[in-house]
């Protein structure tokens, strides 16, 4: 039987029964500690957009995981390349070149 075909009295009785069912479900949830019984969601919740990791970040994660597994398995850990460092003399040369470049730019602006 469809809800459209119900008489007003039957409709009121159905509404009353539905209210009673909801009250009983709430009492049952309170007794069991399950919280409130929720009705099914009207529309699905959209998943949050996931950020993508860069290739370098993925490589770091992989290397770390490989090292952790090697430690667990008792294997020798992979050797990482040492980072190259610039000498103080090299840094001084670069700084001098930058100062000369900026001095040239300032001189060109002053000549205008």
N, C-alpha and C positions, 0 to 999 in steps of 0.2 A: 504494500500500500504506500502510495506517495504522500508526501507532506502536503501537497496541494489538495488532495482529496479528503483531508481530515476536516471534521466539523469543528467549529470553535471550541466546543467542550472537550473534544479529543485532543485538540491542539494545546489547550490549557493543561490538560492532564499530562501530556508528553513533556511540556515545559517543566511542570512540577517534578516529574520523575527525573528529568535531567538534572535539576537543581539538587535533588536529594542524592543522586549518584555522585555529584561533584563534592557535596558536603561529606559524604562517607569516604570518598577517596582522600580528602584533606585530613580527616580524622585518622585514617589508616596510615597516611604518610607521617603524621605527627607521632603516632605510636611506634612506628618502626624507625623513626629518625631519618627517613629517606628524603626529607624536605618536601617541597610541594611537587605534585605531579604536574608536569608541564604538558600543554597541548602541543601537537605537532606544529612545527614552524610553518607559517604561511608561505614563505619563499626561502629558498636555501641561502645560507650565508656565503658570501663570496670569499674565496681564499685570498689571503694577503699576497701581494706581489713579492716574489723572492728576488733578492739582489743577486747579481752574478759576481762570482769571484774572478779576479784577473788570473791570467795564466801563471804569473809569478807567485801569486798567493796559493794557487793550487799546487804548484811545484814545492813550495815550502811545507805545505800540509803533508804532501806525499813523503817528502824527505823525513819529516819528523815522525810520521807513522812507521816508516821503514826502520828508522833508528830504534823506536820503541819495541817493534817486533824483534829486531836483532838482539836487543837487550834481553827480552823474554826468552828467546831461543838460545841465548848464550853465544851468539855469533859475534865476530868482530864487527865493530861499527864502521860504517863508511867514512872515509876521510874527506873532510870538506876543504876546498881550496882556501888558502889564506887570502884575505883581502889585501889588495895592493894599496900601499900608502905613499903619498907624495912627500918628497923630502922638503925640508925647510927652504933649501935653495931653489927648488922648483916653484914653490909657492911664492917666493920673493920675486922670481922672474915674471910670473903671471901678474902679480900685483903691480910691478913696475910697468908692464905693457899696458895694463888697464888704465893706470894713471896717465901714461903718455897719450893713450887714445882719447881720454876725456879732456885732457889739456888741449888737444887738437880740436875737439868739438867746441870747447869754450872759446878758443881763439877764432874759429870760423864764425861763431855767433857774434863775437865782439866786432869783427871786421864788417859785418852787415850794416 
